Amino acid sequence: MAGKFVLNKTRDGKFSFVLKAGNGETILVSQTYKRRANARAGTESVRKNSASDARFERKTSVKGEPYFNMVATNGQVIGRSEMYSSQRACDNGIASVRKNAPTAPLEDTST
């Protein structure tokens, strides 16, 4: 099963999306957008930027847990991963985004 983007409406009327791997696990969570069109554009940005390893900022939380941010060419954070138990697991998460994002369909549940 292939991955997919899921676009949601938040309780306060804004929009966000997640990228899910083929197994249903969430691998990337977006920022919140005021407009649905901007959230859709965010999914396209993830598709485009996932090809470049330079678009993934590897970080470590204050608790020492690795995670990553995906950034656009302008440096703006497009999405963030979960916290991982090891750097290897984090790298696997990045590989999953790079594999799934380019062809992931968009499921819009925000209507």
Stockholm file with secondary structure:
# STOCKHOLM 1.0

chainA/1-111         MAGKFVLNKTRDGKFSFVLKAGNGETILVSQTYKRRANARAGTESVRKNSASDARFERKTSVKGEPYFNMVATNGQVIGRSEMYSSQRACDNGIASVRKNAPTAPLEDTST
#=GR chainA/1-111 SS CCCEEEEEECTTSCEEEEEECTTSCEEEEECCBSSHHHHHHHHHHHHHHTTCGGGEEEEECTTSCEEEEEECTTSCEEEECCCCSSHHHHHHHHHHHHHHGGGCCEEECCC
#=GC SS_cons         CCCEEEEEECTTSCEEEEEECTTSCEEEEECCBSSHHHHHHHHHHHHHHTTCGGGEEEEECTTSCEEEEEECTTSCEEEECCCCSSHHHHHHHHHHHHHHGGGCCEEECCC
//
